[in-house]
Amino acid sequence: MGAGEDAAHDLIYLSSLTDKPLWVPNANEISAEEAYVKALAEKEILPMRDQRVVEVMGSEKVSGLRVRSERGEEKLLEVNGVFIAVGTVPTADVLKASGVGVNEDGFIIVNEDMETNLKGVFAAGDCTGRSHQIIVAVGQGAAAGINASALVAKKGG
C-alpha cells in the first residue's frame, strides 16, 4: 500500500518473493518515478488506482483487504500480508543547520558504527535512508547505542 518510491521499490523486491503482489496506492496520484512504474508494468503489477483500503482482514494473520472504489463499491481481496510503504520525509534543513552531514536526498550520513560526521552524534533507522524496515532500524539502533555507550565509557574512564 503506497504510491511513492518506497512502495514501488518494495513491490519490485516483493515480486521476487511472491507470484502476484497487488499494488493498492491508496492515493489519487502515483508519485513513484516513471522508471519504477514501467518496471512494475513489465512484471504485470499495475496500480489499483480506483481503490482505497477500508479494512485489513484477519485475526491471527492477515487474510484479506476490504477495498472501496470511488463509486462506493466494496470488494474483498484475498492476501496473505500487507506492506505499508508511505515513504519518509527527511528533515534535511534542520540537520544541515546543526552540522550533521546529509546526502542529496536529505538522509543522515553514518559510518559502519552509525556515527555521523559529528563525533558522539549517532543516527539509526529510516533517517539514514538505508532500509525502511523495522528490523533493520532495530539493529542500527542497537549498534548506535552500543557504540555511543562505548564512547561515553572511554571518555569517562
Residue, then its C-alpha position, 0 to 999 in steps of 0.5 A: m500500500g503506497a504510491g511513492e518510491d518506497a512502495a514501488h521499490d518494495l513491490i519490485y523486491l516483493s515480486s521476487l518473493t511472491d507470484k502476484p503482489l497487488w499494488v493498492p496506492n491508496a492515493n489519487e496520484i502515483s508519485a513513484e518515478e516513471a522508471y519504477v512504474k514501467a518496471l512494475a508494468e513489465k512484471e504485470i503489477l499495475p496500480m489499483r488506482d480506483q481503490r482505497v483500503v477500508e479494512v485489513m482482514g484477519s485475526e491471527k494473520v492477515s487474510g484479506l483487504r476490504v477495498r472501496s472504489e470511488r463509486g462506493e463499491e466494496k470488494l474483498l481481496e484475498v492476501n496473505g500480508v500487507f506492506i505499508a510503504v508511505g515513504t519518509v520525509p527527511t528533515a534535511d534543513v534542520l540537520k544541515a543547520s546543526g552540522v550533521g552531514v546529509n546526502e542529496d536526498g536529505f538522509i543522515i550520513v553514518n559510518e559502519d558504527m552509525e556515527t555521523n560526521l559529528k563525533g558522539v552524534f549517532a543516527a539509526g533507522d529510516c533517517t539514514g535512508r538505508s532500509h525502511q524496515i523495522i528490523v533493520a532500524v532495530g539493529q542500527g539502533a542497537a549498534a548506535g547505542i552500543n557504540a555511543s555507550a562505548l564512547v561515553a565509557k572511554k571518555g569517562g574512564 
